[in-house]
């Protein structure tokens, strides 16, 4: 599961509020909703956010295993 907790920390570190994101930078409240609720976003948006915040992808998102999903089978295993 992809989470966007790093995005909110990076936003705070850069001194950018959600108000500024929406009213000054032109991001929609829907986009911020998707980030706040760990919904899917496009790679284009990730690229835009990295440019805006002058940061790396790791400063926007993080992968954490979903405890409700079963593990994927090991594809390196011989039959």
TORFINU-155126 format. One record per residue (C-alpha): residue number from 1; residue in one letter; chain; x, y, z. Coordinates in nm, 4 decimals. Layout:
<rs>
R   resi   resn   chain          x          y          z
R    NUM      A       A          X          Y          Z
...
</rs>
This chain:
<rs>
R   resi   resn   chain          x          y          z
R      1      X       A     0.0000     0.0000     0.0000
R      2      X       A     0.1290     0.3444    -0.0885
R      3      X       A     0.0956     0.6127     0.1784
R      4      X       A     0.1633     0.9849     0.1486
R      5      X       A     0.2714     1.0641     0.5055
R      6      X       A     0.6128     1.1831     0.3778
R      7      X       A     0.4348     1.4380     0.1545
R      8      X       A     0.2727     1.6087     0.4530
R      9      X       A     0.6036     1.6231     0.6417
R     10      X       A     0.7814     1.7649     0.3352
R     11      X       A     0.5040     2.0197     0.2815
R     12      X       A     0.5383     2.1342     0.6437
R     13      X       A     0.9192     2.1457     0.6202
R     14      X       A     0.8910     2.3682     0.3119
R     15      X       A     0.6428     2.5991     0.4873
R     16      X       A     0.3647     2.5373     0.2364
R     17      X       A     0.0071     2.5198     0.3638
R     18      X       A    -0.2839     2.3403     0.2048
R     19      X       A    -0.4394     2.6841     0.1604
R     20      X       A    -0.1425     2.7874    -0.0531
R     21      X       A    -0.1542     2.4584    -0.2466
R     22      X       A    -0.5160     2.5239    -0.3433
R     23      X       A    -0.5426     2.9017    -0.3718
R     24      X       A    -0.1964     3.0074    -0.4866
R     25      X       A    -0.0562     2.7027    -0.6658
R     26      X       A    -0.3754     2.5773    -0.8297
R     27      X       A    -0.4033     2.2264    -0.6872
R     28      X       A    -0.7568     2.1027    -0.6346
R     29      X       A    -0.9016     2.0159    -0.2974
R     30      X       A    -0.9781     1.6760    -0.4521
R     31      X       A    -0.6068     1.6162    -0.5092
R     32      X       A    -0.5283     1.6981    -0.1486
R     33      X       A    -0.8153     1.4746    -0.0379
R     34      X       A    -0.6639     1.1858    -0.2361
R     35      X       A    -0.3257     1.2452    -0.0751
R     36      X       A    -0.4751     1.2788     0.2744
R     37      X       A    -0.6650     0.9500     0.2364
R     38      X       A    -0.3852     0.7548     0.0621
R     39      X       A    -0.5802     0.7160    -0.2615
R     40      X       A    -0.4053     0.6580    -0.5930
R     41      X       A    -0.2488     0.9493    -0.7795
R     42      X       A    -0.0811     0.9686    -1.1180
R     43      X       A     0.2911     0.9559    -1.1776
R     44      X       A     0.2489     1.2952    -1.3455
R     45      X       A     0.1235     1.4412    -1.0160
R     46      X       A     0.4128     1.2816    -0.8282
R     47      X       A     0.6489     1.4435    -1.0793
R     48      X       A     0.4777     1.7827    -1.0367
R     49      X       A     0.4941     1.7610    -0.6571
R     50      X       A     0.8628     1.6669    -0.6651
R     51      X       A     0.9344     1.9701    -0.8841
R     52      X       A     0.7269     2.2010    -0.6646
R     53      X       A     0.8861     2.0817    -0.3411
R     54      X       A     1.2329     2.0267    -0.4904
R     55      X       A     1.2457     1.6789    -0.3423
R     56      X       A     1.2762     1.3095    -0.4218
R     57      X       A     0.9929     1.0611    -0.4649
R     58      X       A     1.0715     0.9209    -0.1182
R     59      X       A     0.9795     1.2626     0.0226
R     60      X       A     0.6295     1.2263    -0.1283
R     61      X       A     0.5311     0.8636    -0.0786
R     62      X       A     0.6208     0.5445     0.0997
R     63      X       A     0.5344     0.1795     0.0427
R     64      X       A     0.4129    -0.0157     0.3451
R     65      X       A     0.2827    -0.3718     0.3262
R     66      X       A    -0.0954    -0.3913     0.3586
R     67      X       A    -0.1703    -0.6186     0.6551
R     68      X       A    -0.5000    -0.7248     0.4968
R     69      X       A    -0.3463    -0.8456     0.1689
R     70      X       A    -0.1862    -1.1895     0.1451
R     71      X       A     0.1789    -1.1948     0.0488
R     72      X       A     0.2619    -1.2411    -0.3184
R     73      X       A     0.4014    -1.5859    -0.4038
R     74      X       A     0.7776    -1.6122    -0.4342
R     75      X       A     0.8493    -1.6086    -0.8101
R     76      X       A     1.2108    -1.7263    -0.7595
R     77      X       A     1.1027    -2.0627    -0.6244
R     78      X       A     1.1710    -2.3707    -0.8423
R     79      X       A     0.8796    -2.6125    -0.9103
</rs>
